[in-house]
Amino acid sequence: GNPSSGCDSGAPELKAQIRKSYAKYAEEGIAQRSDWKSRVGQLGYDTDLVNHVDKYARGECGAGNPFFMGVPEQGQLVVDLGSGSGTDALIAASYVGEKGKVIGIDMTPEMRSRAEEN
């Protein structure tokens, strides 16, 4: 068969739709679309870290809590795929400290710009 006719046949359209949605979030701010503090509480984020990071992250979070099953340790390398505005990367940075490193990757230029601002 044709290898290009597999399950990724709608991938370009889906990718464009995702970029459009997240570009809108980046421009409007997710915090304006929902209650930030309530949302992170529902996801099980550490309240003290959220309060610290909220100063920088402008009140945004994604669809889940990557720290639910554990947190990075001092000196570790963390790669945040689909990092959006960088909130989770900022939280991870507080765990890994100065000897660690956090790399945020996102496909949406608007979200990358927002993360750089944060």
Secondary structure by P-SEA (a helix, b strand, c coil): cccccccccaaaaaaaaaaaaaaaaaaacccccccaaaaaaaacccaaaaaaacccccccccccccccccccccbbbbbbcccccaaaaaaaaaaacccbbbbbbbccaaaaaaaaac
